[in-house]
């Protein structure tokens, strides 16, 4: 089968070609995003006004509860993405809570994708290989009429914006069918009128964590249709409440954005559930009147840690409401997350090609000072050789810029120490090799020293990087993204299943997959998912915590 040939591994974020491609894509998309906003173009060129999607009016729904599935941050490795998609696509899942009671859940009448549907960059081929293929295999096309098909709506994340939303719009906003799901979405933002007094709104915050004026106007028109007692589920691409708590100054920026205006002035306190992805783990904060702020970015992308949680244990809203939100649950647990970080000691094994960069750097640093020729006056050469001084300065600056923090002092100190460790290691490796290799005729001995310096840089550089990431995260709570993208952990996935009962009660089922399958076999049953687990170590879907009820 085609899907069998396209079982892609997790993205290698520290592979040199990937680092270059991603860096260029981010720079280009950021520059274009500032001067060419596709959301405004769509709003100006579409004559027909955008209306909410009324699930009761536009779908043939059975009597009883209405179900919504929420999956965010998909489209990385096949194993993790397909595991989540196939679990969500099953007609039903029966899950046990902490008291032993079982809960029968049904596949969502609507599937909401919470952002970053593909990694590493938005491109038509990448969407096809990393998102469409696993989701189609998980829920093969059915011969159901359009009104009976479950619907799919997608919130764009920053990775979806890396081609200015071109591939995202082609896939999700042109009335396509993706596997057994139908995507009737027309814009990059949407409003769903759910049954029993609930609405679900999906925003598009582009790359600047803000929404455009036509989007605000649309949601204002939607709010005009609210009935007394209606409540809202608000889906954003990133958890601004977490970013504000960690980085502080972003809280003020958020208060000045249209997103804050939307939440406080347009929706006026009707939001009962805030949902976001972007961080690839599960975290739930609860505030007054059981208002929920849930980060659930476990749809397939590499795992993010949960243990740097000191700043986010209690979230304080810095506005007239002044509400506090207390951390109630994390998946994986803080202890598991901290333990997983030690995998960075195997950085070289997990990211072997990254060593090429440090190997070249070590050769260049050592060669610029003439270390291949030996001698004990390396420090004198560093100070007196302009080329070496320039190389050392650029190296230190590069590591300072790499350091992940908004604290300038920490950035300079930690970055400089990280860079200095590699500079000292480069000189030590070349000097040691020079001492070990017997004198030979030039240029053979110099070439041998350079070769062994290259090999030493391949081993030592990634080892220093792994140690740096381990200490940074477990001691200082920094480099969460880099430390865990280096590990590319496909496990600890999650998605949400929401049930709305006829009496208006909303129940949230956080579903986790602790160990996703690493081996698959074709499903012998016709009409089901294309593949089933052939991995005895894999664990079935389970409840991360007991269902959360909002009455």
C-alpha positions in Angstrom: 0.0 0.0 0.0 1.1 3.6 -0.6 0.8 4.4 3.0 3.0 1.5 3.9 5.8 3.0 1.8 5.3 6.4 3.3 5.9 5.6 7.0 8.2 8.6 7.7 10.3 8.8 10.8 10.1 11.7 13.3 11.5 14.9 11.9 15.3 15.3 12.5 15.3 18.9 13.8 19.1 18.9 14.4 20.0 17.4 10.9 22.1 20.2 9.2 19.9 20.3 6.0 16.8 20.5 8.1 18.2 23.3 10.2 19.1 25.3 7.1 15.7 24.7 5.4 13.7 25.5 8.5 15.7 28.6 9.3 15.3 30.0 5.7 11.6 29.2 5.7 11.0 31.0 9.0 12.9 34.1 7.9 11.0 34.2 4.6 7.6 33.5 6.1 8.1 36.1 8.9 9.1 38.8 6.3 6.2 38.0 4.0 3.7 37.7 6.9 4.5 41.2 8.0 3.7 42.7 4.6 1.3 40.3 2.9 -1.5 38.9 5.2 -3.4 36.2 3.3 -6.3 36.6 5.8 -6.9 40.2 4.6 -6.7 39.2 0.9 -9.3 36.4 1.4 -11.6 38.8 3.2 -11.3 41.4 0.5 -11.7 39.0 -2.5 -14.6 36.9 -1.2 -17.9 38.6 -1.9 -20.1 36.1 0.0 -20.0 36.9 3.8 -18.7 34.1 6.0 -21.4 32.5 8.2 -21.1 30.1 11.2 -21.4 26.4 10.4 -24.7 25.2 12.0 -24.1 21.6 12.9 -27.8 20.8 13.5 -28.9 22.5 10.3 -26.2 21.2 8.0 -25.6 17.7 9.3 -27.9 14.7 9.8 -27.3 14.0 13.5 -28.7 11.2 15.6 -30.6 12.0 18.8 -28.6 12.2 22.0 -25.1 13.6 22.8 -23.0 15.5 20.3 -19.4 14.6 20.1 -16.3 16.7 19.2 -12.8 15.5 18.8 -9.8 17.9 19.3 -6.4 16.9 17.9 -3.5 19.4 17.6 0.1 19.3 16.3 -0.1 16.4 13.9 1.9 15.4 10.8 5.3 14.5 12.3 6.3 10.8 12.3 4.0 8.2 10.9 3.8 6.1 14.1 2.7 8.9 16.4 0.4 10.6 13.9 -1.3 7.4 12.7 -1.7 6.1 16.3 -3.6 9.2 17.3 -5.6 9.4 14.1 -6.6 5.7 14.2 -7.6 6.0 17.9 -9.8 9.0 17.1 -11.3 7.4 14.0 -12.6 4.3 15.9 -16.4 4.4 16.1 -16.1 4.2 19.9 -13.6 4.0 22.7 -14.4 2.7 26.2 -12.2 4.2 28.8 -11.9 3.6 32.6 -11.5 6.4 35.1 -9.6 6.4 38.4 -12.5 4.9 40.2 -12.9 1.9 37.8 -16.0 3.3 36.2 -16.1 2.9 32.4 -17.1 5.6 29.9 -18.2 4.8 26.4 -17.1 7.6 24.0 -18.0 8.0 20.3 -16.0 9.3 17.4 -16.6 13.0 17.0 -19.3 14.3 14.8 -16.8 17.1 14.3 -13.0 16.8 14.3 -11.2 20.1 15.2 -7.5 20.3 14.3 -5.8 22.7 16.7 -2.9 23.9 14.6 0.5 22.8 13.1 -1.0 20.1 11.0 2.4 19.3 9.4 6.1 19.4 10.3 8.7 20.7 9.6 7.4 23.2 7.1 4.2 23.8 5.2 4.3 22.3 1.7 1.9 20.4 -0.4 3.9 17.3 -0.5 4.6 17.4 3.3 0.9 17.7 4.0 0.2 14.7 1.8 2.9 12.5 3.3 2.7 13.5 6.9 -0.9 14.4 7.4 -3.2 13.2 4.6 -1.7 9.7 4.3 -1.9 8.7 8.0 -5.4 10.2 8.5 -6.7 8.6 5.3 -5.3 5.2 6.3 -6.8 5.7 9.8 -10.3 6.5 8.5 -10.6 5.3 4.9 -13.1 7.1 2.6 -16.6 6.0 3.2 -19.5 6.1 0.8 -21.6 8.2 3.2 -23.5 11.2 1.9 -22.0 14.5 2.7 -24.5 15.4 5.5 -23.7 12.2 7.4 -19.9 12.5 7.2 -18.1 13.8 10.3 -16.7 17.2 9.6 -13.2 18.5 9.9 -12.1 22.0 10.7 -8.5 23.2 11.1 -6.9 26.1 13.0 -3.7 27.2 11.4 -0.5 27.2 13.5 2.8 28.9 12.8 4.1 25.9 10.8 1.0 26.1 8.6 1.8 29.7 8.0 5.4 29.0 6.7 4.2 29.1 3.1 1.8 32.0 3.8 -1.0 29.5 4.3 -1.1 28.5 0.6 -1.0 24.7 1.2 -3.3 24.9 4.2 -6.0 26.8 2.2 -5.8 24.3 -0.6 -6.2 21.4 1.7 -8.7 22.6 4.3 -10.7 25.4 2.7 -11.8 24.0 -0.6 -14.6 21.6 0.4 -12.4 18.5 0.2 -12.7 15.1 1.7 -9.8 13.8 3.8 -10.3 10.1 4.5 -13.7 9.7 6.0 -13.9 13.4 7.1 -15.4 16.2 5.1 -13.8 19.7 5.3 -16.4 22.4 4.6 -14.3 25.2 6.0 -14.0 28.3 3.9 -11.5 30.5 5.7 -8.6 30.0 8.0 -10.9 30.9 10.9 -14.4 29.6 11.6 -17.4 29.4 14.0 -19.4 26.2 14.7 -22.8 26.4 16.2 -23.0 23.2 18.2 -26.2 21.7 19.7 -27.5 22.3 23.2 -26.2 25.9 23.7 -22.6 25.6 22.8 -20.4 27.3 20.2 -16.8 26.5 19.1 -14.7 29.3 17.6 -11.4 28.7 15.8 -9.1 31.7 15.4 -6.2 32.4 13.1 -3.4 34.2 15.0 -1.0 34.1 12.0 2.7 34.4 13.1 2.2 37.4 15.5 -0.3 35.9 18.0 -2.9 38.3 16.8 -6.0 38.3 14.7 -6.9 40.7 11.9 -9.8 43.2 11.9 -12.1 41.2 9.4 -11.8 38.3 11.7 -12.8 40.4 14.7 -15.8 41.7 12.7 -16.8 38.1 11.9 -16.7 36.9 15.5 -18.6 40.0 16.5 -21.4 39.1 14.1 -21.3 35.5 15.4 -21.6 36.8 19.0 -24.7 38.7 17.9 -26.3 35.3 17.3 -25.7 34.0 20.8 -28.7 33.1 22.9 -29.0 33.6 26.6 -26.9 31.1 28.4 -24.9 30.0 25.4 -21.2 29.2 26.1 -18.1 29.1 24.0 -15.2 26.8 23.4 -12.3 29.0 22.0 -9.5 27.3 20.0 -6.3 29.3 19.5 -3.1 28.0 17.8 -0.9 28.7 20.9 -1.5 28.8 24.6 -0.8 32.5 25.2 -1.6 32.0 28.9 1.4 29.8 29.2 3.7 32.0 27.2 2.7 35.1 29.2 3.4 33.2 32.5 6.9 32.1 31.4 8.0 35.2 29.5 6.2 37.9 31.5 6.4 40.7 29.0 4.2 38.8 26.5 1.3 39.3 28.8 1.3 43.0 28.1 1.6 42.4 24.4 -1.3 40.0 24.5 -3.5 42.6 26.3 -2.8 45.0 23.5 -3.8 42.5 20.8 -7.2 41.9 19.1 -7.2 38.4 20.6 -7.6 39.9 24.1 -10.3 42.2 22.7 -12.1 39.2 21.3 -12.0 37.3 24.5 -13.0 40.1 26.8 -15.1 42.5 24.8 -16.7 40.5 22.0 -17.3 37.2 23.7 -17.8 38.9 27.1 -17.1 36.2 29.5 -18.9 33.4 27.6 -15.7 31.4 27.1 -15.9 28.3 29.3 -13.1 26.3 27.7 -9.9 27.6 26.1 -8.1 25.1 23.9 -4.7 25.3 22.3 -1.8 23.2 21.0 1.7 24.3 20.0 3.2 22.8 23.2 3.3 19.0 22.6 1.9 17.8 25.9 -1.2 17.9 28.0 -1.7 20.6 30.7 -5.0 21.7 32.2 -5.5 24.8 34.3 -8.9 25.4 36.1 -10.2 28.8 37.1 -13.3 30.2 38.8 -16.6 28.6 37.8 -14.6 25.7 36.4 -13.4 27.7 33.4 -10.7 25.5 31.7 -7.5 26.5 29.9 -6.2 23.3 28.3 -3.0 22.8 26.3 -3.3 19.6 24.3 -0.7 19.5 21.5 -0.2 15.7 21.5 -1.5 14.8 18.0 1.8 13.4 16.7 4.6 15.9 17.0 7.6 15.3 19.2 6.9 15.5 23.0 7.5 18.7 24.9 8.4 18.5 28.6 6.1 19.4 31.5 8.5 19.7 34.4 9.6 23.3 33.9 6.3 24.2 35.6 7.2 26.6 38.4 5.9 29.7 36.5 2.8 28.0 35.3 1.4 26.3 38.5 -0.8 29.3 39.1 -1.8 31.6 36.2 -2.9 35.1 36.9 -4.9 37.1 34.4 -3.6 40.6 34.3 -6.8 42.4 33.4 -9.9 43.7 35.3 -11.1 40.1 35.8 -8.0 39.1 37.7 -8.8 35.4 37.6 -6.5 32.7 38.8 -6.1 29.4 37.0 -4.5 26.5 39.0 -2.6 23.7 37.3 -4.7 20.5 37.7 -3.0 17.9 35.5 0.0 17.2 33.3 0.9 14.4 30.9 3.5 13.2 31.1 4.0 13.7 34.8 6.7 16.1 36.0 8.8 13.2 37.2 8.5 11.3 33.9 9.4 14.5 32.0 12.5 15.2 34.1 13.6 11.6 33.7 13.2 11.7 29.9 15.4 14.8 29.7 18.4 12.6 30.6 18.1 11.1 27.1 20.2 14.1 25.9 23.3 12.3 27.2 22.7 10.2 24.0 22.5 13.3 21.8 25.2 12.1 19.4 23.4 8.8 18.9 20.0 10.4 18.4 21.3 13.2 16.2 24.4 11.8 14.5 24.5 14.2 11.5 24.6 17.2 13.8 28.2 16.3 14.5 29.1 17.4 11.0 28.5 21.0 12.0 30.6 20.8 15.2 33.3 18.8 13.3 33.6 21.6 10.7 33.6 24.2 13.5 36.3 22.5 15.4 38.5 22.2 12.3 37.9 25.8 11.4 38.7 27.1 14.9 41.8 25.0 15.3 43.1 25.6 11.8 42.6 29.4 12.1 45.1 29.5 15.0 47.6 27.0 13.5 46.9 24.4 16.2 47.5 21.6 13.7 51.2 22.5 13.8 51.3 22.0 17.6 53.1 24.1 20.2 52.2 25.4 23.6 51.5 29.1 22.7 47.8 28.6 21.7 46.5 31.5 23.9 49.1 33.9 22.5 48.0 33.0 18.9 44.4 33.4 19.8 45.0 36.9 21.0 47.4 38.0 18.3 45.8 36.3 15.3 43.0 38.5 13.8 41.3 35.6 12.0 41.2 33.5 15.1 39.8 36.4 17.2 37.1 36.9 14.6 36.3 33.2 14.5 36.1 33.0 18.3 33.9 36.1 18.5 31.5 34.8 15.9 31.3 31.4 17.6 30.5 33.0 21.0 27.9 35.2 19.4 26.3 32.2 17.7 25.9 30.3 20.9 24.6 33.4 22.7 21.9 33.8 20.0 21.1 30.1 20.3 20.4 30.4 24.0 16.6 30.2 24.8 15.6 32.9 27.3 14.2 36.4 27.4 16.7 37.2 30.3 19.6 39.1 28.7 22.0 38.3 31.5 21.2 34.5 31.3 21.5 34.6 27.6 24.9 36.2 27.5 26.4 34.1 30.4 24.9 30.7 29.4 25.6 31.3 25.7 29.1 32.4 26.3 29.9 29.5 28.5 28.4 27.1 26.0 30.4 28.6 23.2 33.6 28.8 25.3 33.3 25.1 26.1 33.3 24.2 22.4 36.2 26.5 21.7 38.3 25.0 24.4 37.3 21.6 23.3 38.3 22.3 19.7 41.7 23.5 20.8 42.1 20.5 23.2 41.1 18.0 20.6 43.5 19.3 18.0 46.4 19.8 20.5 45.9 16.2 21.8 45.9 14.8 18.3 49.0 16.8 17.5 50.8 15.3 20.5 49.6 11.7 19.7 50.6 11.6 16.1 54.3 11.2 15.5 56.1 13.7 13.3 55.8 13.0 9.7 56.6 14.8 6.5 54.4 17.8 5.8 51.7 18.0 4.8 50.7 14.5 5.9 50.9 15.1 9.6 48.9 18.3 9.4 46.2 16.5 7.3 46.1 13.7 9.8 45.7 16.1 12.7 42.9 17.9 10.8 41.2 14.6 10.1 41.2 13.5 13.7 40.1 16.9 14.8 37.2 16.6 12.5 36.3 13.2 14.0 36.8 14.5 17.5 34.6 17.4 16.8 31.9 15.0 15.5 31.9 13.2 18.9 32.7 16.0 21.4 30.6 18.8 20.0 27.2 16.9 20.1 28.2 15.6 23.6 28.6 19.1 24.9 25.3 20.1 23.3 23.5 17.2 25.0 25.1 18.1 28.4 24.2 21.8 27.9 20.5 20.9 27.0 20.2 18.5 30.0 21.6 21.1 32.5 19.7 24.0 30.9 16.3 22.2 31.2 16.6 20.2 34.4 18.4 22.9 36.4 17.3 26.3 34.8 14.1 25.3 33.0 15.4 26.6 29.6 15.6 25.1 26.2 12.5 23.0 26.5 11.9 23.0 22.7 15.5 22.2 21.8 16.1 19.5 24.4 13.0 17.6 23.5 13.1 18.1 19.7 16.5 16.5 19.9 15.0 13.5 21.6 12.1 13.3 19.0 10.0 11.2 21.4 6.9 9.8 19.6 5.2 8.6 22.8 2.9 10.3 25.4 0.4 11.5 22.7 -3.0 12.9 23.6 -6.2 14.2 22.1 -9.5 15.4 23.6 -13.0 14.0 23.2 -15.8 16.3 24.2 -19.5 15.3 24.7 -22.4 17.7 24.9 -25.5 16.2 26.5 -29.0 17.4 25.7 -29.2 19.2 29.0 -26.1 21.3 28.0 -23.5 19.5 30.1 -20.1 19.4 28.5 -17.8 16.5 29.5 -14.2 16.6 28.4 -12.3 13.3 28.1 -8.5 13.8 27.9 -7.2 10.6 26.1 -3.6 9.6 26.2 -1.4 7.1 24.4 1.6 6.4 26.6 3.4 4.1 24.2 2.5 4.3 20.5 3.1 1.3 18.3 6.4 1.1 16.4 5.3 -1.8 14.2 2.1 -2.2 12.2 0.4 -4.8 10.1 -2.4 -4.6 7.6 -5.8 -4.8 9.1 -7.5 -8.0 7.9 -11.0 -6.5 8.5 -12.4 -4.6 5.6 -13.8 -1.2 6.2 -11.6 -0.5 9.3 -8.3 1.4 9.6 -5.7 0.3 7.1 -3.2 -0.8 9.8 -3.4 -2.2 13.3 -0.7 -2.4 16.0 1.8 -5.3 15.7 3.8 -4.0 18.7 3.2 -5.8 22.0 4.9 -2.9 23.9 2.3 -0.4 22.7 -0.4 0.7 25.2 -4.1 1.3 24.4 -5.8 4.7 24.7 -6.5 5.6 28.3 -7.9 8.6 30.3 -5.2 11.0 31.4 -7.5 12.1 34.2 -11.1 11.7 35.1 -13.6 13.4 32.8 -14.1 17.1 33.5 -17.8 18.2 33.6 -19.1 21.7 33.0 -22.8 22.0 33.8 
